[in-house]
């Protein structure tokens, strides 16, 4: 391995975390470091600064997601935000971003939303030490309450981090229920959103097409993955009434909303 990269791993993850990440958990020798839940094998991963390990599933995209967040720091840009009390994590996957936000913002309440049942089980496991501040919701983010269909992993070859949702076609039964952001804010008593993370696999082009006006008006910061040109167009069109500052961080766009745009 490249010496510079190894030093970066140790600096970001600590020695134990770097070894775990490098060996995909095979270095684990401590009780609880490796195990099995149902049919899924898992192993622990540590990162510098976290009070508790998080877990990754064997033969999944979890390790790659962990690397993006904790090793390559794609969410580091939000770390200096002041007075973050209300966070919504849309497309929470297995909870690594929510755990990081809990570490960065110890006073924040976090709602983590994930539509896929298997991912949600991992999400609940990873956020269990923070359950007093992180609430897990197994639903899909959508502009309205409706039933949604999940992409078929076996048929479509979808990775754990790429599960998509769509509205039902005639005669179909829902795999998961949808929830809109206004409802989440009301249900959890959020007067505003200090940080909104969105990674919902193309559904952002639906989310920002209709029904976003009220919650967007009460949102201070957004970090979002925009999956294609159409998603970008819809997102930036929704932001036109506001003064914004944009910064790219890896696959994500960070947007600070400073207020209504001047005429």
C-alpha positions as CSV (number, residue, x, y, z in Angstrom):
1,X,0.0,0.0,0.0
2,X,1.1,3.5,-0.7
3,X,2.8,5.0,2.4
4,X,1.0,8.4,2.0
5,X,-2.4,6.7,1.8
6,X,-1.7,4.5,4.8
7,X,-0.7,7.6,6.9
8,X,-3.9,9.3,5.8
9,X,-5.9,6.2,6.9
10,X,-4.3,6.2,10.3
11,X,-4.7,10.0,10.7
12,X,-8.4,9.7,9.8
13,X,-9.4,6.4,11.3
14,X,-6.7,5.6,14.0
15,X,-4.5,2.5,13.8
16,X,-7.2,0.0,14.7
17,X,-9.7,1.6,12.3
18,X,-7.1,1.7,9.5
19,X,-6.3,-2.0,10.0
20,X,-10.0,-2.9,10.0
21,X,-10.7,-0.9,6.9
22,X,-7.6,-2.3,5.0
23,X,-8.4,-5.9,5.9
24,X,-12.3,-5.6,5.5
25,X,-12.6,-6.5,9.2
26,X,-10.4,-9.5,9.2
27,X,-8.1,-7.9,11.8
28,X,-11.0,-7.9,14.4
29,X,-10.0,-9.9,17.4
30,X,-12.0,-8.2,20.1
31,X,-15.4,-9.5,21.4
32,X,-18.2,-8.4,19.1
33,X,-15.8,-7.4,16.3
34,X,-17.2,-9.9,13.9
35,X,-20.6,-11.7,13.9
36,X,-23.7,-12.6,12.1
37,X,-27.3,-11.2,12.2
38,X,-29.8,-13.4,10.4
39,X,-28.2,-14.4,7.1
40,X,-25.8,-11.4,7.0
41,X,-22.2,-11.5,8.2
42,X,-20.9,-8.2,9.6
43,X,-17.7,-6.7,11.0
44,X,-16.9,-3.6,13.1
45,X,-15.2,-0.5,11.8
46,X,-13.7,2.3,14.0
47,X,-13.0,5.9,13.1
48,X,-11.1,8.4,15.1
49,X,-13.3,10.5,17.4
50,X,-16.3,8.1,17.4
51,X,-17.2,6.7,20.8
52,X,-18.6,3.5,19.3
53,X,-17.8,1.4,16.3
54,X,-20.1,1.1,13.3
55,X,-20.8,-2.1,11.5
56,X,-20.4,-3.1,7.8
57,X,-22.0,-6.1,6.1
58,X,-19.9,-8.6,4.2
59,X,-20.3,-8.5,0.4
60,X,-22.1,-5.1,0.4
61,X,-21.4,-1.5,-0.5
62,X,-21.1,-0.6,3.2
63,X,-17.3,-0.4,3.3
64,X,-17.2,1.9,0.3
65,X,-19.8,4.2,1.9
66,X,-17.8,4.2,5.2
67,X,-14.7,5.2,3.2
68,X,-16.4,8.1,1.5
69,X,-17.6,9.5,4.8
70,X,-14.9,8.7,7.4
71,X,-11.8,8.3,5.3
72,X,-12.3,10.7,2.4
73,X,-14.4,13.2,4.4
74,X,-17.1,14.0,1.9
75,X,-19.3,15.5,4.7
76,X,-16.4,17.3,6.4
77,X,-17.6,20.6,4.9
78,X,-20.6,20.7,7.3
79,X,-18.4,20.2,10.4
80,X,-18.0,23.9,11.1
81,X,-21.7,24.8,10.9
82,X,-22.9,26.7,14.0
83,X,-25.9,26.0,16.2
84,X,-27.0,22.8,14.5
85,X,-30.0,21.4,16.4
86,X,-32.3,19.8,13.8
87,X,-31.0,17.4,11.2
88,X,-32.8,15.2,8.7
89,X,-30.9,12.5,6.9
90,X,-32.8,11.5,3.7
91,X,-31.5,8.3,2.3
92,X,-29.7,7.3,5.5
93,X,-28.6,3.9,4.2
94,X,-26.9,2.1,7.1
95,X,-26.5,5.2,9.2
96,X,-22.9,6.3,8.8
97,X,-23.8,9.9,8.0
98,X,-26.2,10.1,10.9
99,X,-23.5,8.8,13.3
100,X,-21.1,11.4,12.0
101,X,-23.6,14.2,12.4
102,X,-24.2,13.0,15.9
103,X,-20.5,13.3,16.6
104,X,-20.2,16.7,14.9
105,X,-23.3,18.2,16.5
106,X,-23.8,16.7,20.0
107,X,-26.8,18.9,20.7
108,X,-28.6,17.9,17.5
109,X,-31.7,15.8,17.1
110,X,-31.4,13.7,14.0
111,X,-34.1,11.9,11.9
112,X,-32.7,9.2,9.7
113,X,-35.0,8.1,6.9
114,X,-34.4,4.9,4.8
115,X,-36.8,2.9,2.7
116,X,-35.1,-0.4,2.4
117,X,-35.8,-3.0,5.1
118,X,-32.3,-4.6,5.0
119,X,-30.5,-1.2,5.1
120,X,-32.9,-0.1,7.9
121,X,-31.9,-3.0,10.1
122,X,-28.3,-2.0,9.7
123,X,-29.2,1.6,10.3
124,X,-30.9,0.7,13.6
125,X,-27.9,-1.3,14.7
126,X,-25.4,1.4,13.9
127,X,-27.4,4.2,15.5
128,X,-28.4,2.2,18.6
129,X,-25.8,3.8,20.9
130,X,-27.3,7.2,19.9
131,X,-31.0,6.3,20.1
132,X,-31.7,9.2,22.5
133,X,-30.8,11.6,19.6
134,X,-31.2,9.6,16.4
135,X,-34.7,8.4,15.3
136,X,-34.9,5.9,12.5
137,X,-37.8,6.0,10.1
138,X,-38.4,3.2,7.5
139,X,-40.1,5.2,4.8
140,X,-39.2,6.8,1.4
141,X,-38.9,10.5,1.0
142,X,-41.4,11.8,-1.4
143,X,-43.4,15.1,-1.9
144,X,-46.6,13.4,-0.7
145,X,-47.8,10.5,1.4
146,X,-48.3,7.5,-1.0
147,X,-47.2,4.0,-1.5
148,X,-43.8,3.4,-3.2
149,X,-42.1,0.5,-5.0
150,X,-38.5,-0.4,-4.3
151,X,-36.0,-1.4,-7.0
152,X,-35.6,-5.1,-7.2
153,X,-32.0,-6.0,-6.0
154,X,-31.9,-9.5,-7.6
155,X,-33.4,-8.5,-10.9
156,X,-31.8,-5.1,-11.3
157,X,-28.5,-5.8,-9.6
158,X,-28.9,-2.8,-7.3
159,X,-26.2,-2.2,-4.6
160,X,-27.2,-1.6,-1.0
161,X,-26.4,2.1,-1.4
162,X,-28.3,2.5,-4.7
163,X,-31.9,1.4,-3.7
164,X,-34.4,3.5,-5.6
165,X,-38.1,4.1,-5.1
166,X,-40.9,5.0,-7.5
167,X,-44.6,5.6,-7.4
168,X,-46.9,2.6,-7.7
169,X,-48.3,1.5,-11.1
170,X,-51.9,0.3,-11.4
171,X,-52.4,-3.0,-9.6
172,X,-49.1,-2.9,-7.6
173,X,-48.8,-3.2,-3.9
174,X,-46.5,-0.9,-1.9
175,X,-43.1,-2.1,-0.7
176,X,-42.8,0.9,1.6
177,X,-44.8,4.0,2.5
178,X,-43.7,7.5,1.6
179,X,-43.3,10.5,3.9
180,X,-42.9,14.2,3.0
181,X,-40.5,16.5,4.8
182,X,-43.2,18.8,6.2
183,X,-44.8,15.7,7.9
184,X,-41.4,14.7,9.4
185,X,-40.9,18.2,10.8
186,X,-44.3,18.1,12.4
187,X,-44.0,14.6,13.7
188,X,-40.7,15.3,15.4
189,X,-41.4,18.9,16.4
190,X,-38.7,20.5,14.2
191,X,-39.3,24.3,13.8
192,X,-36.6,24.4,11.2
193,X,-34.0,22.2,9.5
194,X,-30.4,23.2,10.3
195,X,-28.9,20.5,8.1
196,X,-30.7,18.5,5.4
197,X,-28.8,15.6,3.9
198,X,-30.3,14.2,0.7
199,X,-29.0,11.1,-1.1
200,X,-32.1,9.5,-2.5
201,X,-31.0,8.0,-5.8
202,X,-32.7,10.3,-8.4
203,X,-35.8,10.9,-6.3
204,X,-34.5,14.5,-5.7
205,X,-35.9,15.4,-9.1
206,X,-39.3,14.5,-7.8
207,X,-38.8,16.0,-4.3
208,X,-37.9,19.4,-5.7
209,X,-40.5,19.5,-8.4
210,X,-43.5,20.1,-6.1
211,X,-44.6,20.5,-2.5
212,X,-41.2,21.7,-1.3
213,X,-41.9,25.4,-0.7
214,X,-42.8,25.4,3.0
215,X,-40.0,23.1,4.3
216,X,-37.4,24.7,2.0
217,X,-38.3,28.1,3.4
218,X,-37.3,26.7,6.9
219,X,-34.1,25.0,5.8
220,X,-30.7,26.5,6.5
221,X,-28.2,24.1,4.9
222,X,-28.4,21.2,2.4
223,X,-25.9,18.6,1.4
224,X,-27.1,16.7,-1.6
225,X,-26.0,14.2,-4.2
226,X,-27.4,15.2,-7.6
227,X,-27.5,12.1,-9.8
228,X,-27.9,13.6,-13.3
229,X,-28.4,16.8,-15.2
230,X,-32.2,16.7,-14.8
231,X,-31.8,16.4,-11.0
232,X,-29.5,19.4,-11.0
233,X,-31.9,21.4,-13.1
234,X,-34.9,20.8,-10.8
235,X,-32.9,21.4,-7.7
236,X,-31.3,24.7,-8.8
237,X,-34.7,25.9,-10.1
238,X,-36.2,25.4,-6.7
239,X,-33.4,27.4,-5.1
240,X,-33.9,30.5,-7.4
241,X,-36.0,32.4,-4.8
242,X,-33.1,32.3,-2.3
243,X,-29.6,33.7,-1.8
244,X,-27.3,30.6,-1.7
245,X,-23.7,29.7,-1.4
246,X,-22.6,26.5,-3.2
247,X,-19.6,24.3,-2.7
248,X,-18.8,20.9,-4.2
249,X,-17.4,18.1,-1.9
250,X,-16.8,14.9,-3.8
251,X,-20.1,13.6,-5.1
252,X,-22.0,16.1,-3.1
253,X,-23.1,19.7,-3.4
254,X,-23.3,21.8,-0.2
255,X,-25.7,24.6,-0.2
256,X,-26.0,27.3,2.4
257,X,-29.3,29.2,2.2
258,X,-28.9,32.8,3.4
259,X,-32.4,34.1,2.8
260,X,-34.7,35.3,0.1
261,X,-33.0,36.4,-3.1
262,X,-32.8,40.2,-3.7
263,X,-34.9,41.6,-6.6
